[in-house]
């Protein structure tokens, strides 16, 4: 009461700014760890089990939006389990974040064997990405919509994780038509 309405608003802005700064620092640390390289903790990872963990982690957002997350049979791969989890958390969280208004998000995760690698696809029915932005979204600090929460580090970190595992990532999309993130990872 002593600071009044304007003091209360100022305090809320300071707390909000502090939370954004903390998220940015955490994302920067995650990206720097990928840039630094080092040994990956490779072991057999059930991608289906990883998706189950991600569903639990994002459960509140999934339920709040009435999202449907489906999968086909997913393989086991030789990879760093925590980093594989980070890939799917980021891609599914983005699908939820960039959903079309009043349309429950649908995310489908599949995999197919392609030229000695597993090609995964995380497809959604969201707002999509115009083709001229397909490469930009994987750049550090690149946010196409400054009003949407995030630091612009998520997809850059995903790309580094995939590259460190010997794979590549690309997006197939057009504005208003959902997105399909396709990435490769070596087999078990």
C-alpha positions as CSV (number, residue, x, y, z in Angstrom):
1,X,0.0,0.0,0.0
2,X,2.9,2.4,0.7
3,X,4.1,2.4,-2.9
4,X,0.7,2.8,-4.5
5,X,-0.6,1.5,-7.8
6,X,2.3,2.8,-9.9
7,X,4.9,1.3,-7.6
8,X,3.0,-2.0,-7.7
9,X,3.1,-2.0,-11.6
10,X,6.8,-1.1,-11.5
11,X,7.5,-4.1,-9.2
12,X,5.5,-6.4,-11.5
13,X,7.6,-5.2,-14.5
14,X,10.8,-5.7,-12.6
15,X,9.8,-9.3,-11.6
16,X,8.7,-10.1,-15.2
17,X,11.9,-8.7,-16.6
18,X,13.9,-10.8,-14.1
19,X,12.1,-13.9,-15.2
20,X,12.8,-13.2,-18.8
21,X,16.4,-12.6,-18.0
22,X,16.6,-15.9,-16.1
23,X,15.1,-17.8,-19.0
24,X,17.5,-16.2,-21.4
25,X,20.5,-17.1,-19.2
26,X,19.3,-20.7,-18.9
27,X,18.9,-20.9,-22.7
28,X,22.3,-19.3,-23.3
29,X,23.9,-21.9,-21.0
30,X,22.2,-24.7,-22.8
31,X,23.3,-23.4,-26.2
32,X,26.9,-22.7,-25.0
33,X,27.1,-26.3,-23.7
34,X,26.3,-27.5,-27.2
35,X,28.8,-25.1,-28.8
36,X,31.5,-26.3,-26.4
37,X,31.1,-29.8,-27.6
38,X,32.6,-32.4,-25.4
39,X,31.7,-36.0,-25.0
40,X,28.0,-37.0,-25.4
41,X,26.6,-39.5,-23.0
42,X,25.5,-42.0,-25.6
43,X,23.3,-44.9,-24.6
44,X,20.3,-46.7,-25.9
45,X,17.3,-44.4,-25.8
46,X,13.7,-45.4,-26.4
47,X,12.2,-42.5,-28.2
48,X,8.7,-43.6,-27.2
49,X,9.8,-43.4,-23.5
50,X,11.2,-39.9,-24.1
51,X,7.9,-38.8,-25.6
52,X,6.1,-40.2,-22.5
53,X,8.4,-38.1,-20.3
54,X,7.8,-35.0,-22.5
55,X,4.0,-35.5,-22.3
56,X,4.3,-35.5,-18.5
57,X,6.5,-32.4,-18.4
58,X,4.2,-30.5,-20.7
59,X,1.0,-31.9,-19.3
60,X,-0.4,-28.6,-18.0
61,X,0.0,-26.9,-21.4
62,X,-1.3,-30.0,-23.2
63,X,-4.5,-30.2,-21.1
64,X,-5.1,-26.4,-21.1
65,X,-5.1,-26.3,-24.9
66,X,-6.9,-29.6,-25.4
67,X,-3.9,-30.8,-27.5
68,X,-3.6,-34.2,-29.0
69,X,-0.1,-35.7,-29.1
70,X,0.1,-38.9,-31.2
71,X,3.0,-41.1,-32.3
72,X,3.7,-44.1,-34.6
73,X,6.1,-46.8,-33.5
74,X,9.3,-45.0,-32.6
75,X,12.7,-46.6,-32.6
76,X,15.4,-46.8,-30.0
77,X,18.6,-44.9,-30.9
78,X,22.1,-44.5,-29.5
79,X,22.1,-40.9,-28.1
80,X,22.4,-38.7,-25.1
81,X,18.9,-39.2,-23.4
82,X,18.7,-35.7,-21.9
83,X,19.5,-34.0,-25.1
84,X,17.0,-36.1,-27.1
85,X,14.4,-35.1,-24.5
86,X,15.3,-31.4,-25.0
87,X,14.7,-31.8,-28.8
88,X,11.2,-33.1,-28.3
89,X,10.3,-30.7,-25.4
90,X,11.3,-27.7,-27.6
91,X,9.5,-29.0,-30.8
92,X,6.3,-30.0,-28.9
93,X,6.3,-26.8,-26.8
94,X,6.6,-24.7,-30.0
95,X,3.7,-26.6,-31.6
96,X,1.6,-25.7,-28.5
97,X,2.9,-22.1,-28.5
98,X,2.2,-21.5,-32.2
99,X,-1.2,-23.1,-32.4
100,X,-3.9,-21.5,-34.4
101,X,-6.4,-19.5,-32.4
102,X,-9.5,-21.6,-31.2
103,X,-8.0,-24.8,-32.9
104,X,-6.8,-27.5,-30.5
105,X,-3.2,-28.3,-31.3
106,X,-2.5,-31.7,-32.9
107,X,1.1,-33.0,-32.9
108,X,2.1,-36.2,-34.6
109,X,5.5,-37.7,-34.1
110,X,6.8,-40.4,-36.5
111,X,10.0,-42.0,-37.7
112,X,11.2,-43.8,-40.8
113,X,14.4,-45.5,-41.7
114,X,16.1,-43.5,-44.5
115,X,19.6,-44.1,-46.0
116,X,21.1,-45.5,-42.8
117,X,19.6,-42.9,-40.4
118,X,16.3,-42.5,-38.6
119,X,14.3,-39.6,-39.9
120,X,12.0,-38.2,-37.3
121,X,9.1,-35.9,-38.1
122,X,7.2,-33.7,-35.6
123,X,4.2,-32.4,-37.5
124,X,1.6,-29.9,-36.2
125,X,-1.5,-28.1,-37.3
126,X,-0.4,-24.7,-36.1
127,X,0.1,-21.3,-37.7
128,X,2.9,-22.5,-39.9
129,X,6.1,-20.7,-41.0
130,X,6.5,-18.8,-44.3
131,X,9.2,-20.3,-46.5
132,X,11.4,-17.2,-46.4
133,X,11.8,-17.8,-42.6
134,X,12.7,-21.5,-42.8
135,X,16.5,-20.9,-42.2
136,X,16.1,-17.9,-39.9
137,X,14.2,-19.9,-37.2
138,X,17.3,-21.9,-36.5
139,X,19.5,-18.8,-35.8
140,X,20.4,-17.7,-32.3
141,X,18.1,-15.0,-30.9
142,X,15.8,-15.2,-33.9
143,X,12.1,-14.7,-33.0
144,X,9.7,-14.2,-35.8
145,X,7.0,-12.9,-33.4
146,X,8.4,-10.6,-30.6
147,X,5.1,-10.8,-28.8
148,X,5.3,-14.5,-28.3
149,X,7.1,-15.8,-25.1
150,X,10.6,-17.2,-25.7
151,X,14.2,-16.2,-26.0
152,X,14.9,-17.2,-29.6
153,X,17.4,-19.9,-28.5
154,X,15.2,-23.0,-28.6
155,X,15.5,-24.1,-32.3
156,X,19.2,-23.0,-32.4
157,X,19.9,-25.3,-29.5
158,X,17.9,-28.1,-31.1
159,X,19.9,-27.7,-34.3
160,X,23.2,-27.9,-32.4
161,X,22.1,-31.0,-30.5
162,X,21.1,-32.8,-33.7
163,X,24.3,-31.8,-35.4
164,X,26.4,-33.0,-32.5
165,X,24.6,-36.4,-32.8
166,X,25.5,-36.5,-36.5
167,X,22.1,-35.5,-37.9
168,X,20.5,-32.6,-39.7
169,X,17.2,-30.7,-39.3
170,X,14.9,-28.8,-41.6
171,X,11.3,-27.5,-41.6
172,X,8.6,-27.9,-44.2
173,X,5.8,-25.4,-43.8
174,X,3.9,-22.5,-45.2
175,X,2.0,-19.7,-43.4
176,X,-1.3,-21.0,-42.0
177,X,-0.5,-24.7,-42.9
178,X,1.2,-26.1,-39.8
179,X,4.8,-27.2,-39.7
180,X,6.8,-30.4,-40.1
181,X,10.2,-30.5,-38.5
182,X,12.2,-33.3,-40.0
183,X,15.5,-34.4,-38.4
184,X,17.8,-37.3,-38.7
185,X,19.6,-39.2,-36.0
186,X,21.9,-42.2,-36.3
187,X,20.6,-45.7,-35.3
188,X,21.2,-47.6,-32.2
